[in-house]
Every structure is written in C-alpha cells, then in structure tokens.
Amino acid sequence: MLEEIAALTTRIRQSNRAIEELVATKYPEAQALTQIAGVGALTALCFVLTLEDPARFPTSRAVGSYLGLRPRRRASSATDPECHITKAGDALLRRLLVGSAQYILGPFGPDTDLRCWGLALAARGRKAAKKRAVVAVARKLAVLLHHLWRTQERYMPCRRTAVTTAA
C-alpha cells in the first residue's frame, strides 16, 4: 500500500511539473493569472483553455454567468426566492474555481480584499452563509481572472489599503 502511494505521489508531481511547463512555454497568458494566491497552474490553464478568447465577453462580469456561477432567478411580483447557481458552464473549471475560493477563505488564505469581502459575506449569518460566500468568491475570482487576462495588469491583492495609503 505504501509503495502504491509513493508511486502515485511521484506521478502526481510529474503531472504538476508538466502542467507548469506547459503554462510557461505554450500559454504565457495563463502564467499571469497564477499571481493570485490560491490559483495554480492547473486552474489558470483550465480558465484560459475554457474561455479561449478574452474578447468573447463584453464585460468581465459576464464570465460568472457563462461558467454557471450566478444564482438562478425566478422572480415574480410577490416573491424573489434565492435559488441555486445555474451550473450552466464547464463543471471542471467551476470546481477548480470553488477550490481556489475555499483556499482564499480558509485559514491559510492571504489577507486580501477578496478574502475580506468573502468573510464579511459569510459573517452575515444566513442559512448556509459559508457555502454561499465560497461560491460568491469563486464568481468574483472568475471575474478578476478575466480582467487580469484582458488587461495584463499586475494583481494588487490589497487595493483597499493602497487607496487609503495614497489618500
């Protein structure tokens, strides 16, 4: 059993190195997306290959709907229930973004504006608030990744702090 675990560990490390090499050589635009803590080479590569062209979307906010990370709407005149996400897009990318969001909101996530926003959302204390916050952070992360890909800007994790320091 231990030999099998060691062999699997070796194969996983080789696969990770191959993915990182692929990102460095063939997809340099994906390498710019890995500057966000919690977004690795696999998530960035899957994001780039799934969306294909950043100009496909008129705004970065449209990416959240494309990936199925928006809540479904069933509003009528009397009620506006909170529904589940649509799950319309690529399931693998959605799973990777949710995993990245869980890292950002988890105990080892760096102190960023995205983390503060997600923790504030989770602290509102409604039913399943932590789960909703994770999905909301994943949606916001997808929007941020698209924006960084489109503009090729350098990521500033604490923009809020930089704005108050400049003022």
Backbone as ProteinMPNN parsed JSONL, in Angstrom:
{"seq_chain_A": "MLEEIAALTTRIRQSNRAIEELVATKYPEAQALTQIAGVGALTALCFVLTLEDPARFPTSRAVGSYLGLRPRRRASSATDPECHITKAGDALLRRLLVGSAQYILGPFGPDTDLRCWGLALAARGRKAAKKRAVVAVARKLAVLLHHLWRTQERYMPCRRTAVTTAA", "coords_chain_A": {"N_chain_A": [[0.823, -1.19, 0.0], [1.914, 1.251, 0.826], [3.939, 1.516, -1.077], [2.441, 1.865, -3.385], [1.191, 4.294, -2.854], [3.454, 5.951, -2.779], [4.285, 5.685, -5.451], [2.085, 6.826, -6.784], [2.251, 9.419, -5.768], [4.643, 10.274, -6.93], [3.899, 10.23, -9.655], [1.908, 12.194, -9.628], [3.39, 14.488, -8.977], [5.028, 14.618, -11.251], [3.081, 15.125, -13.193], [2.155, 17.619, -12.311], [4.484, 19.154, -12.715], [4.66, 18.95, -15.503], [2.346, 20.313, -16.289], [2.919, 22.892, -15.295], [5.154, 23.467, -16.878], [3.965, 23.48, -19.398], [2.288, 25.685, -19.137], [4.236, 27.668, -18.837], [5.577, 27.578, -21.314], [3.791, 27.281, -23.621], [1.411, 28.663, -23.019], [1.632, 31.555, -22.032], [-0.079, 33.57, -21.193], [-1.66, 32.424, -19.283], [0.072, 32.178, -17.208], [0.214, 34.671, -16.064], [-2.095, 34.734, -14.61], [-1.657, 33.2, -12.411], [-0.65, 34.721, -10.4], [-2.376, 35.327, -8.387], [-2.991, 34.339, -5.142], [-3.793, 31.034, -4.41], [-4.659, 30.347, -6.882], [-3.555, 28.102, -9.046], [-1.333, 26.617, -11.504], [-2.836, 24.71, -12.908], [-5.524, 25.565, -12.587], [-5.384, 28.113, -13.789], [-4.61, 27.408, -16.406], [-6.789, 25.807, -17.199], [-8.789, 27.761, -17.087], [-7.981, 29.565, -19.128], [-8.031, 27.87, -21.379], [-10.702, 27.102, -21.427], [-12.191, 29.483, -21.752], [-11.02, 30.526, -24.025], [-10.833, 33.012, -25.654], [-10.336, 36.234, -24.495], [-11.749, 38.41, -25.449], [-14.239, 37.547, -26.134], [-16.227, 38.109, -24.329], [-18.29, 40.791, -23.412], [-18.069, 42.224, -21.024], [-16.213, 41.719, -17.991], [-17.805, 40.732, -15.999], [-19.633, 39.081, -17.215], [-18.503, 36.62, -17.379], [-18.934, 35.149, -15.058], [-21.627, 34.355, -15.296], [-21.427, 32.811, -17.609], [-19.929, 30.656, -16.741], [-21.659, 29.455, -15.02], [-21.941, 30.31, -12.406], [-23.729, 32.068, -11.347], [-26.617, 32.908, -9.409], [-29.746, 31.332, -10.029], [-32.654, 32.954, -11.314], [-35.977, 33.463, -10.303], [-38.032, 35.358, -10.18], [-41.106, 36.767, -9.226], [-44.032, 38.825, -9.07], [-44.669, 38.856, -6.383], [-42.773, 37.356, -4.942], [-39.237, 36.751, -4.513], [-37.294, 34.406, -4.672], [-34.293, 32.907, -3.292], [-32.3, 31.127, -5.297], [-30.499, 28.15, -6.406], [-27.175, 28.024, -7.918], [-26.752, 28.282, -11.499], [-25.174, 26.383, -12.845], [-24.375, 26.178, -15.502], [-22.088, 26.263, -17.073], [-18.717, 25.061, -17.707], [-17.983, 22.252, -15.839], [-15.593, 21.316, -14.647], [-13.893, 23.587, -14.548], [-15.468, 25.213, -12.929], [-15.399, 23.725, -10.555], [-12.655, 23.874, -9.967], [-12.375, 26.643, -9.56], [-14.021, 26.999, -7.326], [-12.583, 25.479, -5.489], [-10.26, 27.059, -5.351], [-11.398, 29.336, -4.247], [-12.168, 28.326, -1.768], [-9.659, 27.936, -0.627], [-8.789, 30.596, -0.489], [-10.618, 31.674, 1.359], [-10.086, 30.082, 3.497], [-8.119, 29.015, 6.42], [-5.438, 29.411, 5.726], [-5.355, 31.249, 3.75], [-4.237, 34.239, 2.158], [-4.276, 37.645, 3.411], [-6.369, 39.496, 1.738], [-8.255, 41.803, -0.339], [-10.301, 40.39, -1.572], [-10.605, 38.178, 0.115], [-11.398, 39.451, 2.524], [-13.844, 40.529, 1.692], [-15.268, 38.163, 1.108], [-15.288, 36.898, 3.647], [-16.759, 38.758, 5.103], [-19.187, 38.49, 3.826], [-19.8, 35.859, 4.504], [-20.126, 36.183, 7.215], [-22.566, 37.301, 7.563], [-24.451, 35.524, 8.356], [-26.703, 34.093, 7.42], [-28.712, 31.304, 6.261], [-26.664, 28.64, 5.406], [-24.461, 30.32, 4.924], [-21.652, 30.307, 4.682], [-21.18, 28.516, 2.56], [-22.462, 29.869, 0.485], [-20.871, 32.131, 0.414], [-18.442, 31.077, -0.457], [-19.054, 30.304, -3.104], [-19.727, 32.807, -4.113], [-17.27, 34.126, -3.88], [-15.824, 32.555, -5.662], [-17.104, 33.227, -8.053], [-16.478, 35.965, -8.163], [-13.737, 35.72, -8.298], [-13.451, 34.521, -10.817], [-14.275, 36.652, -12.416], [-12.262, 38.483, -11.78], [-9.989, 37.085, -12.718], [-10.539, 37.053, -15.479], [-10.47, 39.802, -15.999], [-7.771, 40.401, -15.38], [-6.538, 38.847, -17.33], [-7.449, 40.037, -19.665], [-6.523, 42.71, -19.484], [-3.874, 42.466, -18.752], [-2.757, 43.415, -16.422], [-0.902, 43.997, -13.363], [-1.515, 42.135, -10.476], [-3.051, 43.446, -7.624], [-3.289, 42.62, -4.428], [-4.304, 43.916, -2.149], [-5.945, 46.319, -2.725], [-7.609, 48.102, -1.487], [-6.158, 48.936, 0.793], [-4.034, 50.201, -0.483], [-5.298, 52.348, -1.681], [-6.222, 53.855, 0.539], [-3.766, 54.477, 1.693], [-2.594, 56.072, -0.248], [-4.274, 58.256, -0.189]], "CA_chain_A": [[0.0, 0.0, 0.0], [2.797, 2.413, 0.89], [4.619, 1.625, -2.368], [1.466, 2.409, -4.338], [1.038, 5.713, -2.518], [4.678, 6.608, -3.229], [4.259, 5.731, -6.917], [1.082, 7.83, -7.162], [2.799, 10.737, -5.433], [5.624, 10.586, -7.961], [3.177, 10.54, -10.893], [1.226, 13.479, -9.445], [4.422, 15.529, -9.078], [5.411, 14.715, -12.66], [1.976, 15.786, -13.894], [2.178, 19.036, -11.937], [5.605, 19.785, -13.424], [4.309, 19.028, -16.924], [1.362, 21.39, -16.435], [3.631, 24.159, -15.099], [5.985, 23.678, -18.06], [3.05, 23.825, -20.475], [1.874, 27.07, -18.9], [5.381, 28.549, -19.068], [6.037, 27.595, -22.702], [2.759, 27.448, -24.645], [0.324, 29.554, -22.603], [2.15, 32.545, -21.081], [-1.173, 34.376, -20.64], [-2.143, 31.732, -18.087], [1.045, 32.391, -16.137], [-0.132, 35.932, -15.4], [-3.235, 34.507, -13.72], [-1.221, 32.485, -11.212], [-0.166, 35.644, -9.378], [-3.36, 35.351, -7.31], [-2.786, 33.223, -4.214], [-4.88, 30.074, -4.48], [-4.843, 29.98, -8.282], [-2.36, 27.417, -9.506], [-1.147, 26.47, -12.947], [-3.949, 23.937, -13.468], [-6.707, 26.423, -12.631], [-5.15, 29.155, -14.787], [-4.63, 26.785, -17.722], [-8.172, 25.426, -17.476], [-9.519, 29.006, -17.32], [-7.606, 30.076, -20.445], [-8.482, 26.957, -22.424], [-12.164, 27.071, -21.463], [-12.722, 30.74, -22.294], [-10.374, 30.641, -25.324], [-10.517, 34.367, -26.089], [-10.928, 37.154, -23.519], [-12.604, 39.389, -26.116], [-15.562, 36.956, -26.344], [-17.181, 38.629, -23.357], [-18.3, 42.261, -23.436], [-17.555, 42.679, -19.735], [-15.689, 40.625, -17.177], [-18.895, 40.191, -15.175], [-20.363, 38.07, -17.983], [-17.823, 35.337, -17.218], [-19.604, 34.433, -13.971], [-22.824, 33.721, -15.843], [-21.006, 31.802, -18.58], [-19.436, 29.487, -16.012], [-22.725, 28.889, -14.199], [-21.743, 30.693, -11.013], [-24.743, 33.043, -10.978], [-27.854, 32.295, -8.906], [-30.89, 31.319, -10.946], [-33.674, 33.931, -10.927], [-37.366, 33.091, -10.522], [-38.76, 36.437, -9.519], [-42.46, 37.111, -9.649], [-44.402, 40.102, -8.456], [-44.77, 38.748, -4.933], [-41.611, 36.735, -4.298], [-37.946, 36.717, -5.195], [-36.576, 33.399, -3.889], [-32.88, 32.682, -3.545], [-32.181, 29.823, -5.94], [-29.158, 27.608, -6.566], [-26.486, 28.514, -9.104], [-27.268, 27.652, -12.709], [-24.28, 25.287, -13.251], [-24.506, 26.1, -16.947], [-20.807, 26.22, -17.769], [-17.806, 23.939, -17.58], [-18.0, 21.752, -14.464], [-14.231, 21.222, -14.124], [-13.421, 24.927, -14.204], [-16.243, 25.664, -11.774], [-14.861, 23.004, -9.397], [-11.336, 24.439, -9.661], [-12.568, 27.989, -9.005], [-14.557, 26.844, -5.969], [-11.441, 25.052, -4.67], [-9.422, 28.24, -5.116], [-12.136, 30.205, -3.322], [-12.085, 27.733, -0.433], [-8.327, 28.239, -0.114], [-8.744, 32.029, -0.169], [-11.401, 31.909, 2.573], [-9.641, 29.176, 4.549], [-7.205, 29.549, 7.431], [-4.126, 29.716, 5.177], [-5.502, 32.239, 2.692], [-3.616, 35.531, 2.465], [-5.186, 38.746, 3.712], [-6.601, 40.279, 0.53], [-9.579, 42.403, -0.414], [-11.24, 39.325, -1.922], [-10.843, 37.393, 1.33], [-12.19, 40.281, 3.447], [-15.194, 40.601, 1.156], [-15.897, 36.856, 1.289], [-15.532, 36.651, 5.075], [-17.869, 39.624, 5.502], [-20.393, 37.876, 3.283], [-20.075, 34.671, 5.31], [-20.481, 36.595, 8.575], [-23.947, 37.782, 7.624], [-25.118, 34.539, 9.187], [-27.92, 33.474, 6.906], [-28.641, 29.86, 6.066], [-25.556, 28.192, 4.544], [-23.747, 31.537, 4.531], [-20.276, 29.994, 4.289], [-21.231, 27.928, 1.219], [-22.795, 30.944, -0.452], [-19.707, 33.007, 0.303], [-17.438, 30.395, -1.28], [-19.479, 30.409, -4.496], [-19.628, 34.216, -4.49], [-15.843, 34.418, -4.074], [-15.436, 31.882, -6.908], [-17.606, 34.064, -9.145], [-15.678, 37.184, -8.201], [-12.415, 35.301, -8.746], [-13.539, 34.346, -12.269], [-14.313, 37.999, -12.987], [-10.927, 39.043, -11.602], [-9.086, 36.401, -13.642], [-10.804, 37.551, -16.829], [-9.975, 41.186, -16.077], [-6.307, 40.353, -15.451], [-6.17, 38.279, -18.619], [-7.751, 41.004, -20.72], [-5.728, 43.937, -19.38], [-2.48, 42.106, -18.437], [-2.308, 44.223, -15.288], [-0.313, 43.306, -12.226], [-2.551, 41.952, -9.452], [-2.839, 44.103, -6.334], [-4.191, 41.904, -3.518], [-4.921, 44.812, -1.165], [-6.178, 47.6, -3.371], [-8.257, 48.959, -0.476], [-5.094, 49.5, 1.605], [-3.237, 51.088, -1.329], [-6.082, 53.567, -1.9], [-6.225, 54.646, 1.76], [-2.405, 54.956, 1.911], [-2.358, 57.152, -1.212], [-5.076, 59.412, 0.208]], "C_chain_A": [[0.874, 1.263, 0.0], [3.554, 2.617, -0.42], [3.695, 2.233, -3.418], [1.256, 3.904, -4.096], [2.263, 6.497, -2.985], [4.717, 6.728, -4.753], [3.254, 6.768, -7.412], [1.572, 9.243, -6.884], [3.804, 11.181, -6.482], [4.941, 10.968, -9.273], [2.448, 11.873, -10.8], [2.225, 14.619, -9.568], [4.883, 15.718, -10.52], [4.328, 15.427, -13.469], [1.939, 17.273, -13.579], [3.3, 19.779, -12.643], [5.3, 19.941, -14.912], [3.308, 20.154, -17.178], [2.042, 22.75, -16.276], [4.525, 24.482, -16.294], [5.133, 24.096, -19.258], [2.58, 25.276, -20.346], [3.027, 28.029, -19.224], [5.748, 28.653, -20.546], [4.94, 27.935, -23.708], [1.678, 28.464, -24.296], [0.828, 30.58, -21.594], [1.056, 33.443, -20.498], [-1.756, 33.734, -19.392], [-1.192, 31.948, -16.913], [0.753, 33.682, -15.38], [-1.273, 35.749, -14.408], [-2.831, 33.815, -12.425], [-0.672, 33.413, -10.14], [-1.153, 35.803, -8.222], [-3.125, 34.128, -6.432], [-4.012, 32.32, -4.236], [-5.174, 29.626, -5.899], [-3.534, 29.388, -8.77], [-2.321, 27.327, -11.023], [-2.316, 25.724, -13.585], [-5.201, 24.793, -13.605], [-6.558, 27.484, -13.711], [-5.215, 28.576, -16.199], [-6.046, 26.381, -18.121], [-9.017, 26.661, -17.789], [-9.249, 29.521, -18.734], [-8.143, 29.18, -21.556], [-10.007, 26.885, -22.526], [-12.73, 28.327, -22.106], [-12.181, 31.054, -23.687], [-9.946, 32.05, -25.701], [-11.141, 35.349, -25.103], [-11.865, 38.185, -24.153], [-14.003, 38.837, -26.409], [-16.629, 37.596, -25.479], [-17.137, 40.151, -23.355], [-17.767, 42.878, -22.134], [-17.042, 41.468, -18.967], [-16.777, 39.98, -16.331], [-19.679, 39.098, -15.891], [-19.74, 36.686, -17.824], [-18.486, 34.507, -16.117], [-20.853, 33.712, -14.446], [-22.458, 32.606, -16.805], [-20.56, 30.516, -17.888], [-20.481, 28.869, -15.085], [-22.59, 29.217, -12.731], [-22.709, 31.784, -10.557], [-25.966, 32.33, -10.413], [-28.969, 32.385, -9.949], [-31.94, 32.293, -10.424], [-35.053, 33.381, -11.258], [-38.247, 34.127, -9.853], [-40.155, 36.587, -10.118], [-42.813, 38.408, -8.937], [-44.38, 40.03, -6.929], [-43.485, 38.236, -4.279], [-40.368, 36.838, -5.185], [-37.072, 35.708, -4.444], [-35.093, 33.326, -4.262], [-32.722, 31.262, -4.07], [-30.723, 29.388, -5.992], [-28.496, 28.224, -7.797], [-26.941, 27.712, -10.318], [-26.46, 26.435, -13.147], [-24.303, 25.079, -14.764], [-23.179, 25.882, -17.66], [-20.017, 24.957, -17.519], [-17.682, 23.515, -16.113], [-16.602, 21.689, -13.858], [-13.71, 22.585, -13.702], [-14.17, 25.471, -12.995], [-15.722, 25.01, -10.493], [-13.494, 23.574, -8.99], [-11.453, 25.84, -9.05], [-13.119, 27.931, -7.58], [-13.454, 26.37, -5.028], [-10.505, 26.2, -4.36], [-10.089, 29.191, -4.122], [-12.104, 29.644, -1.902], [-10.711, 27.967, 0.18], [-8.252, 29.702, 0.322], [-9.473, 32.314, 1.132], [-10.944, 31.059, 3.755], [-8.615, 29.799, 5.476], [-5.835, 29.938, 6.884], [-4.174, 30.744, 4.059], [-4.878, 33.568, 3.097], [-4.663, 36.61, 2.696], [-5.286, 39.642, 2.48], [-7.985, 40.906, 0.601], [-10.644, 41.352, -0.713], [-11.588, 38.484, -0.702], [-11.703, 38.178, 2.322], [-13.641, 40.364, 2.995], [-15.934, 39.289, 1.377], [-16.209, 36.555, 2.742], [-16.659, 37.527, 5.604], [-19.197, 39.059, 5.01], [-20.788, 36.646, 4.097], [-20.552, 35.037, 6.71], [-21.913, 37.104, 8.684], [-24.861, 36.798, 8.311], [-26.413, 33.973, 8.69], [-27.694, 31.988, 6.698], [-27.558, 29.523, 5.03], [-24.72, 29.363, 4.042], [-22.325, 31.248, 4.063], [-20.238, 29.41, 2.878], [-21.541, 28.987, 0.171], [-21.612, 31.881, -0.649], [-18.629, 32.38, -0.57], [-17.796, 30.518, -2.756], [-19.378, 31.86, -4.978], [-18.169, 34.617, -4.719], [-15.342, 33.75, -5.354], [-15.898, 32.693, -8.113], [-16.773, 35.335, -9.282], [-14.25, 36.887, -8.664], [-12.395, 35.1, -10.259], [-13.555, 35.7, -12.978], [-12.93, 38.646, -12.904], [-9.92, 38.404, -12.56], [-9.292, 36.883, -15.077], [-10.273, 38.967, -16.997], [-8.448, 41.216, -16.191], [-5.834, 39.821, -16.799], [-6.351, 39.295, -19.738], [-6.815, 42.21, -20.679], [-4.243, 43.681, -19.155], [-1.9, 43.005, -17.342], [-1.621, 43.348, -14.249], [-1.371, 43.271, -11.123], [-2.142, 42.638, -8.164], [-3.797, 43.46, -5.335], [-4.903, 42.801, -2.516], [-5.072, 46.192, -1.766], [-6.783, 48.608, -2.386], [-7.203, 49.657, 0.372], [-4.267, 50.494, 0.798], [-3.971, 52.409, -1.566], [-6.071, 54.441, -0.651], [-4.831, 55.196, 2.071], [-2.114, 56.134, 0.99], [-3.126, 58.41, -0.82], [-4.436, 60.066, 1.399]], "O_chain_A": [[0.606, 2.216, -0.731], [3.787, 3.753, -0.833], [4.133, 3.032, -4.246], [1.156, 4.682, -5.045], [2.124, 7.592, -3.53], [5.135, 7.757, -5.285], [3.539, 7.506, -8.355], [1.335, 10.156, -7.675], [3.812, 12.346, -6.879], [5.355, 11.922, -9.931], [2.376, 12.608, -11.785], [1.925, 15.627, -10.208], [5.104, 16.845, -10.962], [4.637, 16.245, -14.336], [1.719, 18.096, -14.468], [3.107, 20.898, -13.118], [5.646, 20.958, -15.512], [3.415, 20.866, -18.176], [1.765, 23.668, -17.048], [4.642, 25.644, -16.683], [5.531, 24.961, -20.038], [2.491, 25.998, -21.338], [2.807, 29.084, -19.819], [6.188, 29.713, -20.992], [5.141, 28.795, -24.565], [1.088, 29.065, -25.194], [0.49, 30.491, -20.414], [1.24, 34.018, -19.425], [-2.292, 34.431, -18.531], [-1.61, 31.905, -15.756], [1.019, 33.772, -14.181], [-1.404, 36.53, -13.466], [-3.579, 33.84, -11.448], [-0.266, 32.948, -9.075], [-0.797, 36.358, -7.183], [-3.068, 33.004, -6.932], [-5.14, 32.793, -4.097], [-5.867, 28.629, -6.102], [-2.528, 30.088, -8.892], [-3.166, 27.886, -11.723], [-2.741, 26.069, -14.688], [-5.87, 24.747, -14.637], [-7.496, 27.735, -14.467], [-5.809, 29.183, -17.091], [-6.452, 26.594, -19.263], [-9.876, 26.61, -18.67], [-10.182, 29.873, -19.455], [-8.652, 29.674, -22.562], [-10.541, 26.63, -23.605], [-13.651, 28.246, -22.92], [-12.823, 31.778, -24.448], [-8.781, 32.256, -26.042], [-12.352, 35.311, -24.888], [-12.692, 38.772, -23.455], [-14.866, 39.577, -26.882], [-17.803, 37.624, -25.85], [-16.056, 40.737, -23.303], [-17.103, 43.915, -22.149], [-17.402, 40.33, -19.269], [-16.677, 38.803, -15.984], [-20.323, 38.274, -15.242], [-20.392, 35.682, -18.108], [-18.586, 33.286, -16.241], [-21.108, 32.578, -14.04], [-23.109, 31.562, -16.817], [-20.791, 29.418, -18.396], [-20.208, 27.861, -14.433], [-23.081, 28.467, -11.887], [-22.523, 32.363, -9.486], [-26.321, 31.253, -10.891], [-29.106, 33.386, -10.652], [-32.096, 32.44, -9.211], [-35.279, 32.889, -12.363], [-39.114, 33.789, -9.047], [-40.348, 36.541, -11.333], [-41.967, 39.01, -8.275], [-44.105, 41.026, -6.261], [-43.153, 38.651, -3.169], [-40.444, 36.988, -6.404], [-36.205, 36.104, -3.665], [-34.697, 33.64, -5.385], [-32.987, 30.3, -3.35], [-29.822, 30.16, -5.663], [-29.157, 28.863, -8.615], [-27.452, 26.601, -10.182], [-27.019, 25.531, -13.769], [-24.257, 23.948, -15.246], [-23.168, 25.352, -18.771], [-20.572, 23.917, -17.164], [-17.322, 24.321, -15.255], [-16.436, 21.98, -12.673], [-13.146, 22.726, -12.617], [-13.575, 26.117, -12.133], [-15.616, 25.67, -9.46], [-13.215, 23.733, -7.802], [-10.713, 26.18, -8.127], [-12.725, 28.726, -6.727], [-13.395, 26.815, -3.881], [-10.006, 26.314, -3.24], [-9.426, 29.776, -3.266], [-12.021, 30.405, -0.938], [-10.607, 28.175, 1.388], [-7.711, 30.007, 1.385], [-8.999, 33.118, 1.935], [-11.367, 31.291, 4.887], [-8.279, 30.975, 5.338], [-5.13, 30.723, 7.518], [-3.14, 31.077, 3.48], [-4.981, 33.977, 4.254], [-5.798, 36.498, 2.231], [-4.394, 40.448, 2.214], [-8.784, 40.586, 1.482], [-11.751, 41.411, -0.179], [-12.748, 38.118, -0.511], [-12.638, 37.624, 2.899], [-14.559, 40.281, 3.812], [-17.096, 39.293, 1.785], [-17.272, 36.017, 3.048], [-17.432, 37.094, 6.458], [-20.21, 39.144, 5.704], [-21.971, 36.418, 4.349], [-21.302, 34.28, 7.325], [-22.415, 37.312, 9.789], [-25.927, 37.172, 8.798], [-27.171, 33.411, 9.481], [-26.598, 31.48, 6.937], [-27.551, 30.061, 3.923], [-24.32, 29.396, 2.879], [-21.845, 31.893, 3.131], [-19.366, 29.764, 2.084], [-20.946, 28.996, -0.906], [-21.379, 32.368, -1.755], [-17.971, 33.079, -1.341], [-16.926, 30.809, -3.577], [-18.99, 32.111, -6.119], [-17.869, 35.365, -5.649], [-14.515, 34.326, -6.061], [-15.159, 32.83, -9.089], [-16.408, 35.729, -10.39], [-13.629, 37.706, -9.341], [-11.422, 35.471, -10.916], [-12.92, 35.869, -14.019], [-12.484, 39.285, -13.857], [-9.093, 39.101, -13.147], [-8.323, 37.096, -15.806], [-9.689, 39.293, -18.031], [-7.896, 41.963, -16.998], [-4.837, 40.296, -17.343], [-5.521, 39.401, -20.641], [-6.364, 42.679, -21.723], [-3.429, 44.585, -19.346], [-0.708, 43.311, -17.339], [-1.746, 42.123, -14.259], [-2.042, 44.271, -10.871], [-1.032, 42.444, -7.668], [-4.998, 43.724, -5.384], [-6.005, 42.473, -2.076], [-4.394, 47.132, -1.351], [-6.503, 49.805, -2.45], [-7.331, 50.849, 0.648], [-3.841, 51.519, 1.33], [-3.344, 53.465, -1.642], [-5.925, 55.658, -0.764], [-4.718, 56.274, 2.655], [-1.46, 57.094, 1.399], [-2.669, 59.52, -1.093], [-4.947, 61.065, 1.904]]}, "name": "protein", "num_of_chains": 1, "seq": "MLEEIAALTTRIRQSNRAIEELVATKYPEAQALTQIAGVGALTALCFVLTLEDPARFPTSRAVGSYLGLRPRRRASSATDPECHITKAGDALLRRLLVGSAQYILGPFGPDTDLRCWGLALAARGRKAAKKRAVVAVARKLAVLLHHLWRTQERYMPCRRTAVTTAA"}
